[in-house]
Amino acid sequence: MKIELYRTILCPRCLLVSRALQKIVAHSPHLELETIEVATNLMRTRKAGIKTVPTIKIGNDVLTGLILTPRMIHRFIEKHLQDNDSGPT
């Protein structure tokens, strides 16, 4: 499953979210993390509908906010893993 992280290099909150995601992905080989630097990917960011950082995107669903705790991130990912598992086989 692909996880996109929209961030800026100067954002301390983005750094914390990035570290949390890297730990999660390191222990889950079925997850793929793509980090998108908003400042150098303005068109892609706009096209994705991203208006604030940090933002985590899986499919068409996003998780964003001033404070994204590791627990919130885990729940967001788990929700999507369950959705993928319950799909048609």
C-alpha distances in whole Angstrom, upper triangle without the diagonal:
4,7,10,13,16,19,23,24,27,25,26,24,21,22,21,18,17,18,17,13,14,15,12,10,13,13,10,9,6,5,6,9,11,14,16,20,22,25,24,22,24,23,20,20,22,21,18,20,20,23,23,21,19,17,13,11,8,9,13,13,14,16,19,22,25,24,20,21,18,19,18,14,14,15,13,9,11,12,9,8,11,11,9,11,14,13,16,16
4,7,10,13,16,19,21,24,22,23,21,18,19,19,16,14,17,16,12,13,15,13,10,13,15,12,11,9,6,5,6,7,11,13,16,18,21,21,18,20,20,16,16,19,18,15,17,17,20,20,18,16,14,11,9,7,8,11,12,13,14,17,20,23,22,19,20,18,19,17,14,14,16,13,10,13,14,10,11,14,14,12,15,17,16,19,19
4,7,10,13,16,18,21,19,20,17,14,16,16,12,11,14,13,9,11,13,11,9,13,14,12,12,11,7,6,5,6,8,11,14,15,19,19,17,18,19,15,14,17,17,13,15,14,17,17,15,13,10,7,6,5,8,11,10,10,11,13,16,19,18,15,16,15,16,14,11,12,13,11,8,12,13,10,11,15,14,13,16,19,18,21,22
4,6,10,13,15,18,16,18,16,12,14,15,12,10,14,13,10,12,15,13,12,15,17,15,15,14,11,8,6,5,6,7,10,12,15,15,13,15,15,12,11,14,14,10,13,11,14,14,12,10,8,6,5,6,9,11,11,9,10,12,15,17,17,15,17,16,18,16,12,14,16,12,11,15,15,13,15,18,17,17,20,22,21,24,25
4,6,10,12,14,13,14,12,9,11,12,8,7,11,11,9,11,14,13,12,15,17,16,17,17,13,11,7,6,5,6,8,10,13,14,12,14,15,12,11,14,15,12,13,10,13,11,9,7,6,5,6,9,12,13,12,10,10,10,13,14,14,12,14,14,16,14,11,14,16,13,12,16,17,15,17,20,20,19,22,25,24,27,28
4,7,10,12,11,13,12,8,11,13,10,9,13,14,12,14,17,17,16,19,21,20,21,20,16,14,11,9,6,5,6,6,10,11,9,11,12,10,8,11,12,10,11,8,10,8,6,6,5,6,8,11,13,14,13,10,10,10,12,13,14,13,16,16,19,16,14,17,18,15,15,19,19,18,20,23,22,22,25,27,27,30,31
4,7,9,7,10,9,6,8,11,9,8,12,13,12,14,17,17,17,19,22,22,23,22,19,16,13,11,7,6,5,6,8,10,10,11,14,12,10,13,15,13,14,10,11,8,5,5,7,9,11,15,17,17,16,13,12,11,12,12,13,13,15,16,19,17,15,18,20,17,18,21,22,21,23,26,25,25,28,30,30,33,35
4,5,6,9,9,7,9,12,11,11,14,16,15,16,19,20,20,22,25,25,25,26,22,19,16,13,10,8,5,6,6,9,10,11,15,14,11,14,17,16,16,12,12,10,7,8,10,13,15,18,21,21,20,17,16,14,14,14,15,15,18,19,22,20,18,21,23,21,21,25,26,25,26,30,29,29,32,34,34,37,38
4,6,8,10,8,8,11,12,10,13,16,15,16,19,20,20,21,24,25,26,26,23,20,16,14,11,10,7,9,9,10,12,14,17,17,15,18,20,19,19,16,16,13,10,11,13,15,18,21,23,24,23,20,19,17,17,16,17,17,19,19,23,22,20,23,25,23,23,27,28,27,28,31,31,31,34,36,36,39,40
4,6,9,8,8,12,13,12,14,17,18,18,21,22,23,24,27,27,29,29,26,23,19,18,14,13,10,11,10,13,15,16,19,19,17,19,22,21,21,17,16,13,11,11,15,17,20,23,26,26,25,21,20,17,16,15,16,17,19,20,23,22,21,24,26,24,25,28,29,29,30,33,33,34,36,38,38,42,43
4,5,5,7,9,10,11,13,15,15,17,19,20,21,22,25,26,27,28,24,22,18,17,13,13,11,11,11,14,16,16,20,19,16,18,21,20,19,15,14,11,8,8,12,14,18,21,24,24,22,18,16,14,13,11,12,13,15,17,20,19,17,21,23,21,22,25,26,26,28,31,31,31,34,36,36,39,41
4,5,5,7,9,10,11,13,14,15,17,19,20,21,24,25,27,27,24,22,19,18,15,15,14,14,15,18,19,20,23,22,19,22,24,22,22,18,17,13,10,9,13,15,19,22,25,25,23,19,17,14,13,11,11,12,13,15,18,17,16,20,22,21,22,25,26,26,28,30,31,31,34,36,36,40,41
4,5,5,6,9,10,11,12,14,16,17,18,20,22,23,25,25,22,21,17,17,14,15,14,14,16,18,19,19,22,21,18,20,23,20,20,16,15,11,8,7,10,12,16,19,22,22,20,16,13,11,10,7,7,8,10,12,15,14,13,16,18,17,18,21,23,23,25,27,28,28,31,33,33,37,38
4,5,5,6,9,10,10,12,14,15,16,18,20,21,22,23,19,18,14,13,10,11,10,11,13,15,16,17,20,18,15,18,20,18,18,14,14,11,7,5,8,10,14,17,20,20,18,15,13,10,10,10,10,9,11,12,15,14,13,16,18,16,17,20,21,21,23,26,26,26,29,31,31,35,36
4,5,5,6,9,10,10,12,14,15,16,19,20,22,23,19,18,14,14,11,13,12,13,15,17,18,19,22,20,18,21,23,21,21,17,18,14,11,9,12,13,16,19,22,23,21,18,15,14,14,12,12,11,12,12,16,16,14,16,19,18,18,21,23,23,24,27,28,28,30,32,33,36,37
4,5,5,6,9,10,11,13,14,15,17,19,21,22,19,18,15,15,13,15,15,16,18,20,21,22,25,23,20,23,25,22,22,19,19,15,12,9,12,12,16,18,22,23,20,17,14,13,13,11,10,9,9,9,13,13,11,14,16,16,16,19,21,21,22,25,26,27,28,31,32,35,36
4,5,5,6,9,10,11,12,14,16,17,19,19,16,15,12,13,11,13,13,15,17,19,19,20,22,20,18,21,22,19,19,16,17,13,10,7,9,9,12,15,18,19,17,14,11,10,11,11,9,7,8,7,11,10,8,11,14,13,13,16,18,18,19,22,23,23,25,27,28,32,33
4,5,5,6,9,10,10,12,15,15,17,18,14,13,9,10,8,11,12,14,16,17,17,19,21,19,17,20,22,19,20,17,18,15,11,9,10,10,13,15,18,20,18,15,13,13,14,14,13,10,11,10,14,13,10,13,16,15,14,17,19,18,19,22,23,23,25,28,28,32,32
4,5,5,6,9,10,11,13,14,16,18,15,14,11,13,11,14,15,17,19,20,21,23,25,23,21,24,25,22,23,20,21,18,15,12,14,13,16,17,21,23,21,18,16,16,16,16,14,12,11,9,13,14,11,13,16,16,15,18,20,20,20,23,25,24,26,29,30,33,33
4,6,5,6,9,10,11,13,15,16,13,14,11,14,13,16,17,19,21,23,22,24,26,23,21,25,26,22,23,20,21,18,15,12,13,12,15,16,19,21,19,16,14,14,15,15,13,10,8,6,9,10,8,9,13,13,12,14,17,17,17,20,22,22,23,26,27,30,31
4,5,5,6,8,10,10,13,13,10,10,8,10,10,13,15,17,20,21,20,22,24,21,19,22,23,20,21,18,20,18,14,12,12,9,12,13,16,18,16,14,13,14,15,16,14,11,11,8,11,11,8,9,12,11,10,13,15,15,15,18,19,19,21,23,24,27,28
4,5,5,6,9,10,11,13,10,10,8,10,10,14,16,18,21,21,21,23,25,22,21,24,25,22,23,21,23,20,17,14,15,12,15,15,19,21,19,18,16,17,19,19,17,14,14,11,14,15,11,12,15,15,13,15,18,17,17,20,22,21,22,25,26,29,29
4,6,5,7,9,11,13,11,12,11,14,14,18,19,22,24,25,25,27,29,26,24,28,28,25,26,24,25,23,19,17,17,15,17,17,21,23,21,19,18,19,20,20,18,15,13,10,12,14,11,11,14,15,13,15,18,18,17,20,22,21,22,25,26,29,29
4,5,6,6,9,11,8,10,10,13,14,18,20,22,25,25,25,27,28,25,23,27,27,23,25,22,25,22,19,16,16,13,15,14,18,20,18,17,16,17,19,20,18,14,13,9,11,12,9,8,12,12,9,11,14,14,13,16,18,17,18,21,23,26,26
4,5,5,7,8,6,7,7,11,12,16,19,21,24,24,23,25,26,23,22,26,25,22,24,22,25,23,20,17,16,13,14,14,17,20,18,17,17,19,21,22,20,16,16,12,14,15,12,11,14,13,10,12,15,14,13,16,18,17,18,21,22,25,24
4,6,7,10,8,9,10,13,15,18,21,23,26,26,25,28,29,26,25,29,29,25,28,25,28,26,22,20,19,17,18,17,20,23,22,21,20,22,24,24,22,19,18,14,16,18,14,13,17,17,14,15,19,18,16,19,21,20,20,24,25,27,27
4,6,9,9,11,12,16,18,21,24,26,29,29,28,31,32,28,28,31,31,27,29,27,30,28,24,22,21,18,19,18,21,24,22,22,21,23,25,26,23,20,18,14,15,17,14,12,15,16,13,13,17,17,14,17,20,18,18,22,23,26,25
4,5,6,9,11,14,17,20,23,26,29,28,27,30,30,27,26,29,28,25,27,26,28,27,24,21,20,17,17,15,18,21,20,20,19,22,24,26,23,20,19,15,16,17,14,12,14,15,11,11,15,14,11,14,17,15,15,19,20,22,21
4,5,8,10,14,17,20,23,26,29,28,27,29,30,26,26,29,28,25,28,26,29,28,25,23,22,18,18,16,18,22,21,21,21,24,26,28,26,23,22,18,19,20,17,15,18,17,13,14,17,15,13,16,18,15,16,19,20,22,21
4,7,10,13,17,20,23,25,28,28,26,28,28,24,25,28,26,23,26,25,28,27,25,22,21,17,16,14,15,19,19,19,20,23,26,28,26,22,22,19,19,19,16,14,16,15,12,12,15,12,10,13,14,12,12,16,16,18,17
4,7,10,13,16,19,22,25,24,22,25,25,21,21,24,23,20,22,21,24,23,21,19,17,13,13,11,13,16,16,16,16,19,22,24,23,19,19,16,17,17,13,12,14,13,9,11,13,11,10,13,14,12,14,17,17,20,19
4,7,10,13,16,19,22,21,19,22,22,18,19,22,21,18,21,19,23,22,19,17,16,12,12,10,12,16,16,16,17,19,22,24,23,19,20,17,19,18,14,14,17,15,12,14,16,13,12,16,17,14,17,20,19,22,22
4,6,10,13,15,18,18,16,19,20,16,16,19,19,16,19,17,20,19,16,14,13,10,10,10,13,15,15,14,15,16,19,21,20,17,17,15,17,17,13,14,16,14,12,15,16,14,14,18,18,17,19,22,22,24,25
4,6,10,12,15,14,13,16,16,13,13,17,16,14,17,15,18,17,15,13,12,10,10,11,13,15,15,14,15,16,19,20,20,18,19,18,20,19,15,17,19,16,14,18,19,16,17,21,20,19,22,24,24,26,27
4,6,9,12,12,11,13,15,12,11,15,16,14,16,13,16,14,12,10,10,9,10,12,15,16,16,14,14,15,17,18,18,16,18,17,20,18,15,17,19,17,16,19,20,18,19,23,23,22,25,27,27,29,30
4,6,9,8,7,10,11,9,8,12,13,11,13,11,13,13,11,10,10,10,11,13,15,16,16,14,15,14,17,18,19,17,20,19,22,20,17,20,21,19,18,22,22,20,22,25,24,23,27,29,28,30,31
4,6,6,6,9,11,10,9,12,14,13,14,12,13,12,10,10,11,12,13,16,18,19,19,16,17,15,17,17,19,18,20,21,24,22,19,22,24,21,21,25,25,23,25,28,28,27,30,32,31,34,35
4,6,5,6,9,8,6,9,12,11,12,9,10,9,8,10,10,12,13,17,18,18,18,15,16,14,16,16,18,18,21,22,24,22,20,23,24,21,22,25,25,24,26,29,28,28,31,33,32,35,36
4,6,6,10,10,9,11,14,14,15,12,12,12,11,13,14,16,17,20,22,21,22,19,19,17,18,18,21,21,24,25,27,25,23,26,28,25,25,29,29,28,30,33,32,31,35,37,36,38,40
4,6,9,9,9,12,14,14,16,14,15,15,14,15,16,17,18,21,22,22,22,20,21,20,21,22,23,23,26,26,29,27,25,28,29,26,26,30,30,28,30,33,32,31,35,36,35,38,39
4,6,5,6,9,10,11,12,11,13,14,13,14,14,15,15,18,18,18,19,18,19,18,20,21,23,22,25,26,28,26,23,26,27,24,24,28,28,25,27,30,29,28,32,34,32,34,36
4,6,5,6,8,10,11,10,11,12,13,14,14,16,16,19,19,18,19,17,19,17,19,20,23,22,26,27,29,26,24,27,28,25,25,29,28,26,29,32,30,30,33,35,33,35,37
4,5,5,6,8,10,10,12,14,15,17,16,17,16,18,18,17,19,18,20,19,21,23,25,24,28,28,30,28,25,28,29,25,26,29,28,26,28,31,29,29,32,33,32,34,35
4,5,5,6,9,9,12,14,14,15,13,14,13,15,14,14,16,15,17,17,20,22,24,22,25,26,28,25,22,25,26,22,22,26,25,22,25,28,26,25,29,30,28,30,32
4,5,5,6,5,8,10,10,12,10,12,11,14,14,13,14,13,14,14,16,18,20,19,23,23,25,22,20,23,24,20,21,24,23,21,24,27,25,25,28,30,28,31,33
4,5,5,6,7,10,12,14,13,14,13,16,16,14,15,14,16,15,17,19,22,21,25,26,27,24,23,26,26,22,23,26,25,23,26,28,26,26,30,31,29,32,34
4,5,8,10,13,15,16,14,15,13,15,14,12,14,14,17,16,19,22,24,23,26,27,28,25,23,26,26,22,22,26,24,22,25,27,24,24,28,29,27,29,31
4,6,9,11,13,14,11,11,9,11,10,9,10,10,13,13,16,19,21,20,23,23,24,21,19,22,22,18,19,22,21,18,21,23,21,21,25,26,24,26,29
4,6,9,12,13,10,12,10,13,12,10,11,10,12,12,15,17,20,19,22,23,24,21,19,22,22,18,20,23,21,19,23,24,22,23,27,27,26,28,31
4,6,8,9,7,9,9,12,13,11,11,9,10,9,12,14,16,16,19,21,22,19,17,20,20,17,18,22,20,19,22,24,23,23,27,28,27,30,32
4,7,9,9,12,12,16,17,14,14,11,12,9,11,12,15,16,19,21,23,19,18,22,22,19,21,24,23,22,25,27,25,26,30,31,30,33,35
4,6,7,10,12,16,17,16,14,11,10,7,8,9,12,12,16,18,20,17,16,20,20,17,19,23,22,21,24,26,25,27,30,31,30,34,36
3,5,9,11,15,17,16,15,11,10,7,8,8,10,10,14,16,18,15,14,18,19,16,18,21,21,20,23,26,25,26,29,30,30,33,35
4,7,10,13,16,16,14,10,9,6,7,8,9,8,11,13,15,13,11,15,16,14,15,19,19,19,21,23,23,24,27,28,29,32,34
4,6,10,13,12,10,7,6,4,7,10,11,9,12,13,15,12,10,14,15,12,13,17,16,15,18,21,20,21,24,25,25,28,30
4,7,10,10,8,6,5,6,10,12,12,10,12,12,14,11,8,11,12,9,10,13,13,12,15,17,17,17,20,22,22,25,27
4,6,7,6,4,6,9,12,15,16,13,15,15,16,13,11,13,13,10,10,13,13,11,13,16,15,15,18,20,19,22,24
4,6,5,6,9,12,15,18,18,15,17,16,16,14,11,13,12,9,8,11,10,8,10,13,11,11,15,16,16,19,20
4,6,8,11,14,18,21,21,19,20,20,20,17,15,16,15,12,11,14,12,9,12,14,11,11,15,16,14,17,19
4,7,10,13,17,20,21,18,21,21,21,18,16,17,16,13,13,15,13,11,14,16,13,13,17,17,16,19,21
4,7,10,14,17,18,15,17,18,17,14,13,14,13,9,10,13,11,9,13,14,12,13,17,17,16,20,22
4,6,10,14,14,12,15,15,15,12,11,13,12,9,10,13,12,11,14,16,15,16,19,20,20,23,25
4,7,11,11,8,11,12,12,9,8,11,10,7,10,13,12,12,15,16,16,17,20,21,22,25,27
4,7,8,7,11,13,13,10,10,13,13,11,13,16,15,15,18,20,20,21,24,25,25,29,31
4,5,6,10,13,13,10,11,15,14,13,16,18,18,18,21,23,23,24,27,28,28,32,34
4,7,10,13,14,12,13,17,17,16,18,21,21,22,24,26,26,28,30,31,32,35,38
4,6,10,11,9,10,14,14,14,16,19,19,20,22,24,25,26,28,30,31,35,36
4,7,8,6,7,10,11,10,13,15,16,17,19,21,21,23,25,26,27,31,33
4,5,5,6,9,10,11,13,14,16,17,19,20,22,23,25,26,28,32,33
4,5,5,6,9,10,11,12,14,16,16,18,20,21,22,24,26,30,31
4,5,5,6,9,10,10,12,14,15,16,18,20,21,22,25,28,29
4,5,5,6,9,10,11,13,14,15,17,19,20,21,23,27,29
4,5,5,6,9,10,11,12,14,16,17,18,20,22,25,27
4,5,5,6,9,10,10,12,14,15,16,18,20,24,25
4,5,5,6,9,10,10,12,14,15,16,19,22,24
4,6,5,7,9,10,11,13,15,16,17,21,23
4,5,5,6,9,10,11,12,14,16,19,20
4,5,5,6,9,10,10,12,14,18,19
4,6,5,6,9,10,11,13,16,18
4,5,5,6,9,10,11,14,16
4,5,5,6,9,10,14,14
4,5,5,6,9,12,14
4,5,5,6,10,12
4,6,5,9,10
4,6,8,9
4,7,8
4,6
4
